[in-house]
């Protein structure tokens, strides 16, 4: 996994395939490799060059435990695109990565040709604020749960009822979650402080890049209505809701997600 000095930090990334570039921005606590299970193979097979990376906070990229802002994450993404001379390119983000992508569309419209925003939002509300406070408090108080219990909670929070009721399928997910728990490095704690604290929907009316907003019907973390608001704010944005999918919809329903992404990309920059 190569590493380059980007925007003042050592940023680790992977560059896979050949063709038109797609940059993929992961969510909170997730490594760039999270895209490689399903999205990267499908995109490479379709003729795209895919760049994934570990955002600051997630090793081997610099942890930056002292803290950072959304502007830092946006500048890191822009810096990588500039370093690899990719722009204007397609950018895909999920959850925190979608928020970064939205802000990138505003900060550097010259380097974003198309943007796909998965499981996103443009404002906060009482429930989202409560969840963010609770997660930060849990981490600060030690943040330890027995692995089987942590895996169960993670499944309930991030997967759809359709998956939860399938014994074989949910056992596979529980095994994965227990083997690969959510990151507990100090950089992940810093990522938890990067939150949507203001209403950004009015600002998104200035986004000019063609945008796809994809929501997951059973997402408890960022429900579809929040994504619909983003789509309504961005001029000419397309909104798609994937059924039987939770917050990890890009992993839970990869065939549907990849189909929608490829159809969107085929419309051209």
C-alpha positions as CSV (number, residue, x, y, z in Angstrom):
1,X,0.0,0.0,0.0
2,X,1.9,3.1,-1.2
3,X,2.1,6.2,1.0
4,X,2.7,9.8,-0.1
5,X,3.0,13.1,1.7
6,X,-0.3,14.7,1.0
7,X,-1.6,17.9,2.7
8,X,1.0,17.6,5.4
9,X,0.4,14.0,6.4
10,X,1.4,10.5,5.2
11,X,-1.6,9.2,3.3
12,X,-1.8,5.6,2.3
13,X,-3.7,4.6,-0.9
14,X,-4.2,1.9,-3.4
15,X,-4.5,2.4,-7.2
16,X,-6.2,-0.5,-9.0
17,X,-7.1,-1.0,-12.7
18,X,-6.8,1.2,-15.7
19,X,-9.2,3.6,-17.4
20,X,-11.3,6.5,-16.2
21,X,-10.5,7.2,-12.5
22,X,-12.9,6.8,-9.6
23,X,-11.8,7.9,-6.1
24,X,-13.6,6.2,-3.2
25,X,-13.9,7.8,0.3
26,X,-14.7,5.4,3.2
27,X,-16.9,6.1,6.2
28,X,-15.9,6.6,9.8
29,X,-13.5,4.0,11.1
30,X,-13.3,2.2,7.8
31,X,-10.2,1.6,5.7
32,X,-10.1,2.1,2.0
33,X,-10.0,-1.7,1.7
34,X,-13.7,-1.8,2.7
35,X,-14.4,-0.9,-1.0
36,X,-12.3,-3.8,-2.3
37,X,-14.7,-6.6,-1.3
38,X,-17.4,-5.6,-3.8
39,X,-17.1,-2.2,-5.5
40,X,-13.5,-2.2,-6.7
41,X,-13.7,-5.5,-8.6
42,X,-16.9,-4.5,-10.3
43,X,-15.6,-1.1,-11.3
44,X,-12.3,-2.5,-12.6
45,X,-14.1,-5.1,-14.6
46,X,-16.2,-2.3,-16.1
47,X,-13.0,-0.5,-17.2
48,X,-12.4,2.0,-14.4
49,X,-9.2,2.8,-12.5
50,X,-10.1,2.9,-8.8
51,X,-8.3,4.8,-6.1
52,X,-9.1,3.9,-2.5
53,X,-7.3,5.4,0.6
54,X,-7.2,5.4,4.4
55,X,-8.5,8.8,5.6
56,X,-6.5,10.5,8.2
57,X,-7.1,8.8,11.5
58,X,-6.9,5.3,10.1
59,X,-3.5,3.7,10.0
60,X,-1.2,3.3,8.1
61,X,-2.3,6.9,7.2
62,X,-1.2,9.3,10.0
63,X,-3.5,9.0,13.0
64,X,-3.5,12.7,13.8
65,X,-4.9,12.0,17.3
66,X,-4.7,15.6,18.2
67,X,-7.8,16.1,16.1
68,X,-8.8,17.4,12.7
69,X,-11.8,18.9,10.8
70,X,-13.9,18.2,7.8
71,X,-11.8,20.8,5.9
72,X,-8.7,18.6,6.6
73,X,-10.4,15.5,5.2
74,X,-11.6,17.5,2.1
75,X,-8.1,18.9,1.6
76,X,-6.6,15.4,1.9
77,X,-8.9,14.0,-0.8
78,X,-8.3,17.0,-3.1
79,X,-4.5,16.6,-2.5
80,X,-4.5,13.0,-3.5
81,X,-6.5,13.7,-6.6
82,X,-4.1,16.5,-7.5
83,X,-1.0,14.4,-6.7
84,X,-2.2,11.6,-9.0
85,X,-3.5,14.1,-11.6
86,X,-6.9,12.6,-11.7
87,X,-9.2,15.5,-11.9
88,X,-11.9,16.0,-13.0
89,X,-12.8,12.5,-11.8
90,X,-15.6,10.5,-10.3
91,X,-15.8,10.5,-6.5
92,X,-17.8,8.0,-4.4
93,X,-18.3,8.4,-0.6
94,X,-20.3,6.7,2.0
95,X,-21.4,8.1,5.4
96,X,-18.6,10.4,6.6
97,X,-17.0,9.8,3.2
98,X,-20.2,11.1,1.5
99,X,-20.1,14.2,3.6
100,X,-16.4,14.8,2.6
101,X,-17.4,14.3,-1.0
102,X,-20.2,16.9,-0.8
103,X,-17.9,19.4,0.7
104,X,-15.3,18.6,-1.9
105,X,-17.8,19.4,-4.6
106,X,-18.1,22.9,-3.2
107,X,-14.4,23.4,-2.3
108,X,-12.9,22.1,-5.5
109,X,-15.5,21.8,-8.3
110,X,-12.7,21.7,-10.8
111,X,-11.7,18.2,-9.8
112,X,-15.1,16.5,-9.4
113,X,-16.7,15.3,-12.6
114,X,-19.4,13.2,-11.0
115,X,-20.2,12.4,-7.3
116,X,-22.0,9.5,-5.8
117,X,-23.2,10.1,-2.2
118,X,-24.1,7.0,-0.2
119,X,-25.9,7.0,3.2
120,X,-25.5,10.7,3.6
121,X,-27.0,13.8,5.2
122,X,-26.7,17.6,5.0
123,X,-27.9,18.5,8.5
124,X,-28.1,17.1,12.0
125,X,-31.1,16.4,14.2
126,X,-31.6,15.5,17.8
127,X,-31.2,11.8,17.3
128,X,-28.0,12.1,15.3
129,X,-26.6,14.5,17.9
130,X,-27.5,12.0,20.7
131,X,-25.9,9.2,18.8
132,X,-22.7,11.2,18.2
133,X,-22.5,12.2,21.9
134,X,-23.1,8.6,23.1
135,X,-20.4,7.2,20.8
136,X,-17.8,9.7,21.9
137,X,-18.7,9.1,25.6
138,X,-18.5,5.4,25.1
139,X,-15.0,5.7,23.6
140,X,-13.8,8.1,26.3
141,X,-15.1,5.8,29.1
142,X,-13.0,2.9,27.8
143,X,-15.2,1.7,24.9
144,X,-14.8,-2.0,25.6
145,X,-17.5,-4.6,24.9
146,X,-16.9,-8.4,24.7
147,X,-16.3,-9.2,21.0
148,X,-19.5,-11.3,20.5
149,X,-21.7,-8.6,22.1
150,X,-20.0,-5.9,20.0
151,X,-20.5,-7.9,16.9
152,X,-24.2,-8.3,17.7
153,X,-24.8,-4.6,18.4
154,X,-23.0,-3.7,15.2
155,X,-25.2,-6.1,13.2
156,X,-28.4,-4.7,14.7
157,X,-27.2,-1.1,14.0
158,X,-25.9,-1.5,10.4
159,X,-27.8,-4.4,8.7
160,X,-31.3,-4.7,7.4
161,X,-34.1,-6.9,9.0
162,X,-33.9,-8.9,5.8
163,X,-30.4,-9.9,6.6
164,X,-30.9,-10.3,10.3
165,X,-33.6,-13.0,9.8
166,X,-31.4,-15.2,7.6
167,X,-29.5,-17.4,9.9
168,X,-26.7,-18.4,7.5
169,X,-26.2,-14.9,6.3
170,X,-26.2,-13.2,9.7
171,X,-23.8,-15.8,11.1
172,X,-21.3,-14.8,8.4
173,X,-21.7,-11.2,9.3
174,X,-21.3,-11.9,13.0
175,X,-18.1,-13.8,12.3
176,X,-16.7,-10.9,10.2
177,X,-17.6,-8.3,12.8
178,X,-16.0,-10.3,15.6
179,X,-12.8,-10.9,13.6
180,X,-12.6,-7.3,12.4
181,X,-14.0,-5.0,15.1
182,X,-14.5,-1.3,14.7
183,X,-11.2,0.6,15.0
184,X,-10.3,1.7,18.5
185,X,-7.2,3.8,17.5
186,X,-7.0,7.3,18.7
187,X,-7.5,8.6,15.1
188,X,-10.9,7.0,15.0
189,X,-11.8,8.9,18.2
190,X,-10.7,12.1,16.3
191,X,-13.0,11.1,13.4
192,X,-15.9,11.0,15.8
193,X,-15.5,14.7,16.3
194,X,-15.9,15.4,12.6
195,X,-19.7,15.8,12.6
196,X,-22.4,17.7,10.7
197,X,-23.0,20.5,13.2
198,X,-24.7,23.0,10.9
199,X,-27.3,22.8,8.2
200,X,-25.4,22.6,4.9
201,X,-28.4,22.0,2.6
202,X,-28.6,25.6,1.4
203,X,-24.9,25.5,0.5
204,X,-25.4,22.4,-1.5
205,X,-27.6,24.3,-3.9
206,X,-24.3,25.6,-5.4
207,X,-23.0,22.1,-6.3
208,X,-22.5,21.9,-10.0
209,X,-21.2,18.3,-10.5
210,X,-23.8,15.7,-11.5
211,X,-24.7,13.8,-8.3
212,X,-26.2,10.5,-7.4
213,X,-27.6,10.3,-3.8
214,X,-28.1,6.7,-2.7
215,X,-29.9,5.8,0.5
216,X,-30.5,2.5,2.1
217,X,-34.1,1.8,3.1
218,X,-33.4,0.2,6.5
219,X,-30.5,2.5,7.5
220,X,-30.9,3.4,11.2
221,X,-27.8,5.5,11.3
222,X,-28.6,7.9,8.4
223,X,-32.2,7.2,7.3
224,X,-33.3,7.7,3.7
225,X,-35.1,11.0,4.4
226,X,-31.8,12.6,5.2
227,X,-30.4,11.6,1.9
228,X,-33.5,12.7,0.1
229,X,-33.0,16.2,1.6
230,X,-29.5,16.3,0.1
231,X,-30.8,15.2,-3.3
232,X,-33.5,17.8,-3.2
233,X,-30.9,20.5,-2.4
234,X,-28.4,19.6,-5.1
235,X,-29.5,20.8,-8.6
236,X,-30.5,17.9,-10.8
237,X,-29.3,15.3,-8.4
238,X,-30.7,11.7,-8.8
239,X,-32.0,9.9,-5.7
240,X,-32.1,6.1,-5.4
241,X,-33.2,4.1,-2.4
242,X,-31.9,0.5,-2.1
243,X,-34.4,-1.8,-0.4
244,X,-33.5,-4.4,2.3
245,X,-30.3,-2.6,3.1
246,X,-29.0,-1.0,6.3
247,X,-26.2,1.5,6.8
248,X,-23.7,-1.0,5.4
249,X,-25.8,-1.2,2.2
250,X,-22.8,-1.1,-0.1
251,X,-21.6,-4.3,1.5
252,X,-25.0,-5.8,2.2
253,X,-26.5,-5.3,-1.3
254,X,-23.4,-4.8,-3.5
255,X,-25.0,-6.0,-6.7
256,X,-27.8,-3.4,-6.5
257,X,-25.4,-0.7,-5.4
258,X,-22.8,-1.5,-8.2
259,X,-25.6,-1.6,-10.8
260,X,-26.8,1.9,-9.9
261,X,-23.3,3.3,-9.7
262,X,-22.3,2.0,-13.1
263,X,-25.5,3.2,-14.7
264,X,-24.9,6.7,-13.2
265,X,-21.3,6.7,-14.4
266,X,-22.4,5.6,-17.9
267,X,-24.2,8.9,-18.2
268,X,-20.9,10.6,-18.5
269,X,-19.1,13.5,-16.8
